[in-house]
Amino acid sequence: MKSPISNLKFLPLVLLLVSSAFAADIVPDDAQLAQLAVQDRGRKKPFTTLAQESLLTLTGKSDYQPTEVSPKQNAATVLIDLWMQPDKWERKPLIQVSYQPLAVGVMGLPAKQKLFSYREVADSVPLRTLLTDLQRQRMRTPNVELTPLQKQAQQLAERVRLYESWAHGQVALVPHPSKADGVWLPIQDIGTYYNDASGAAAQNAFVAAREAWLKNDTTTFDTAVGKLSKQLAALSPGVYPTPDELSFERFYQHFHPFRWAWIAYALAAIVLGVTSGWLEKPGYKLGWILILLGFGFQIFGFYSRIAIAGRPPVTNMYETVVWLAFGTVLFAIILEAIYRCRYFLLAAAPVAVLSLVLADALPTVLDSSINPLVPVLRNNFWLIIHVLTITLSYAAFALAMAVAHIVLGKILANPKRNDLAPLHNYLYRTLQVGVLLLATGTILGGVWANYSWGRFWDWDPKETWALIALLCYLLVLHGRIAGWWSGFGLAVGSVVCFLAVLMAWYGVNFVLGKGLHSYGFGTGGYSYALAFVIAELIFVALAIFKKRAA
């Protein structure tokens, strides 16, 4: 009888065949591709950026790896191959369906699988029925509130449409002849704008690139792409982005300044924490250097996004998260320069790390893509005055919450200590900054609302929760002045009140999803938010119990 073990000698060959089925035979030059501009959602960007954003939308990942044994492929390789050889991809797993009630409950797909082929999704009769019913429901009631299942089905339909746009070659490469904001066209429609020799030359360059791709000829493909980008730029020099603009965006996308920022902040937190009571002076100086280094990375990140987008850097949830980290460190630097106590830097660093890590690690929840402003945000003056002020108030409250954690942590370690008066003062000053900014931002928000929607106040969920958060903090400060509670109560209030900020900031946009502030809506991250709330409440409860027991 033949041993079963002997069959394993073919395993490496099987794994090789499986991996080669997904492997790319051609890897294009990223720098060359970045010089090829496209128009997407009203913005001109490098082709590589569009490919990265498209793959993230389709698969939920920045690289493509359908199986554990298959090699990773970059976004440009996958999307170009889908564009050039759509038939090849119809039955390859490229579309994410991770919501189990939809994938398993409705579509009957395997529970352990997350990526599925276009045919598996597009041919799903239950999915088509669900989407048809949803369309009819919306025709009857346009403002109907969607269920989580309906929202996920709608998002899946958008991923299918994105796949089809690539498969059908709907990539807007051809610039408008004269208008900077004019509509760009796919290469097959170039004759609509340029029915002459220049248009034919660009089309021939594209054909050469396609033929080289199908032959797996990397060198010829890169050369053809270079010619294509130059031909397209020559068609409309005043409309097409300059090589420097395209190269700068490519550099920003590859450099990841906010990632370097959280690394610097994490090192600062470690240094400042470890050297408390040991090598304090050199540790304090090194902590300052690392904080300023991370702050510099953040400044460069915001400068890059402003230069690329031509607008202020706070228009979606991702940008508010990285802005909160920036504001927290900014206030910490200012207050630390005044008081020289170490606590502000020590408190701000973990907040900045947590914020930036979440922004870096959850790209499907916090979309980092740079998009044009929605109409209600296009008046930059009101955007700067209202949105940045409100978000900076959240940053001040986040810093206060972190300082309060230090206070409560010391109470947990020794509930009878009575040397925390300086920390209570630092906490009080930080709360004052936050309340001033939140009150100012809320009032100016009414002015912006009147300018944008024709009314100052409408009890919109965002407005209501901003007011609730403001009243919570006013109560905490008033109670401290009136002697209702001590510095310990101030610390407890700083932590608990931040949960109201979390609701106004995240809850309204991602949980309720209602109101006029729809430009900030999103989905996902519920488990992280819930875990944070539970952890904070447990931490506060332990501190109160320890304090009362002392």
C-alpha positions, 0 to 999 in steps of 0.5 A: 500500500502506498504511503499517504506521506509520499503524496506530499512530494507533489505539494510544492508543485501544487503550491507553485501552480496555485501561486503562479495562477495569480502572479503578475508576469509584468511589474510596471515602473511606478514612477512612469505610471505616476506621470500618467494623470487621470480624472476621478471624482472631480480631481486630477491625480496620478494613475498610481493613486487611482489604482491604489484607491480602487484596489482598496475599495474592491478588496479592502487591502492595499495589496492583492493576495487572494490566497496565503501562498500567492505572491502579493501584487501591487495595485497598479499591476492588478488594475492595469491587468483588469483593464487590459484583460477583463475576461481573465479576471471575471472568475478571480476573487477580487471583490470583498464581501465581508459582511456575513449576513449579506455574504452567507445569509443572503448570497449563500457564499462560503463563510470563511472567504472574504474575496469573491469573483465578479461572476459570483457577485454579479450573478447572485440572484438574491443580491439582485433581488435585494437591490431591486427591492431597495430601489423600489423602496427608495422610489416610494420613500426617498429619505428612507432609513436603510438597514445595515444589510441594505447599506452593505448591499449598496456598498457592494453594488458600488464595488461591482460598478467600480470593477465594471468601470475598469473592465470596460476601460472607463478610465478618464485619461483624456484631458478636456481641451480648455476647461480646468474643471472640464470632464475627461474622457476614456482613451477610446473616446479621444476623438470626441475632443481631439479628432486630429493627428495629435489624438491619433498619436496618443491613441497609438501610444495606448495601443502600443502599451496594451500590446506590450502588456499582453506580451508581458514586455515590461520595458516596452510597456514602460516606454509606451506609457511614458510616450502616452503621458507626454502625448496626453499632456501635450494635448492640453498643457494648461489643463494637464497636471505638471510632472512636478505635481504628479511626482509630489503626490506620488512621493506623498503617497509613498512617504506616509508622513503620518506614519512616521509621525506616530512612530516618533510620538510612540518613541517620545511616549516611551522615553518620557515614561521610562525616564520619569524619576530616572535620567529626567533631564536627558530624557525630557530633552530627548522626549521634546526632540521626538515630539517636535520631530513627529510634529514636523512630520505631521506639518509636512503631511498637512502641507502635502494634502493642502498642496495636492487638494488646494483646500483646508485639510479637515473635510472627512473623518480621516482628516479630523482624526489626524487633525485631532492628533496634531491639535493635541500635540500643538496644545501640549507643546504650548502648555509644556513650554509654559509649565515645563512639567513633562505631563503635557507631552507625556499625555499628548503622545499616546493620544497622538499615537492612538489617533494616527495608528487608527487612521493608518490601520483602518483605511476602509473605515477612515478613507485617506483619499484626497477628494474635492469638497462637497458643495456645502464646504466650498466656502473656505472661510467658513470651513476654516473658522467652524470645522477647524475650531470644533476639531481643535476643541476635540483635541484640547479635550483629548489632551485633558482626558489624557492628563486626567488618566495620569491623575487617576492612574496616580490615584489608583497607585496611591489613593491617599496621595495629596500632591496632585494639585499642580496636575489638577491645575494643568487639567483645569487650564486644558479644559478651559481651552477646549470649552472656549474653542467648542463654544466659539465653534458651535456659535460660528457653526450657527452662522455657517448653517445660516449661510449654507442652509438658511437657518441658524439652528435646527436641532440637527444631531451634530448640532445637538450633540455638540451642544450636549458636549459643551454643556457637559464640560461647562458643568464640570468646570462650574462644579469645580468653581462652586466646590461641588467636587475636588480635583479628583472629580475634575479628572473623572469628569474629563474622562466621562465628558470625552464620551460625549465628544466621541458621540458628537464626533464619531457617533453622529457620523458613523452610528446615527448617520443622520442630519445635514452633516452627511459629508462626514458620514461613514461606516465601520469601527463600531467594535473599536469605539465600543471597546474604548467606551467600556474600557474608559468606564471601567477605568473610571469606576476602578478609580472611584472605588479605590478613592472611596475605599482609601 
